[in-house]
Amino acid sequence: MGKIYVIKGVSIYLYYREHNPPHIHAFYAEFEVLIRISNGEILWGYLPKSQIRLVKQWLSDPEVKRKLTIMFHEMNPHLRP
């Protein structure tokens, strides 16, 4: 799918052929981070503090989590629980 959302310059991506746990990729300038959808845990990478705060705030919305989880599993049906 690719880019699904932009938060003040931080691009959020979801991809096909992914791995568990369900996660998003966030890019800002030369930085990239993988963040678990369910709890906002950083799985890999780095974003500056102000940008990671924006992403985690957006991801804290239960409806956003629900939609992202559905999208992740639709794109990666082999990983459905």
N, C-alpha and C positions, 0 to 999 in steps of 0.2 A: 504494500500500500504506500509506504513512504510517509511523507509529512502529513500530519493530521491536525496540528495546532501550532500556533506561535504565541508565546507569552513574552512581550517586551523584548524581542530579539532572540529569545530562546526557542529553537525549533524542536518540536516533539514528533518523534517517528515511531511507527509500528511496522514490523517486517514479517514477511512470510518465512517459512523454514527456520523458525526460532527454536529456542530451548526453554525449559522450565527454569525458574519460576516465571510466571507471566510478568513481563516488564516492559518499560518504555525506554527509548533512547532519547536523550536530550542533548542538543548541540548548541554551543554558544562560542562564537569566534573559533579558536583552535581547540576548544575543550569539548569533551564528550563524557557522558555518564549514563550508566544503565541503572534504572530505579525500579524496584519491585512495586507493582501496582497495589498490592494489598496493604502495604504498611509504609511505603516511602523509603524503605531501606536502600542505601546505595550499594549496588552489587559490584560495580566496577567503575573506575574513572573519577573525574573531577570536574566540578563547575565552581566558579567563584561563589562565595557565600551569598551575595545578594541574589544571584540567579538561581541557586539551588533553593533558596527560601521561597522564591516565586513559584517554582515548579512544585515544591512540596505543599505549598498553600493551595494551589490549584488541585493537586492530587488528593488533598484531604477531603474534598467534596464527595460524599458517598455516591452521588449520581455519576460523577466523572469516573470513579473507580468501577462502578457497575458497567458503564458503557465501554470503558477500556478493556475490562476483563472479557466481555462478550466479543469485542472486536478481535482481541488477541486469540481467543479460542476459535473464532470463525476463520481466521487466517492460518491457524495452526491446529487443525482438527485432530491431528495425531497426539496432541498434548492435553486433550480434554480429560477432566477427572473422571 
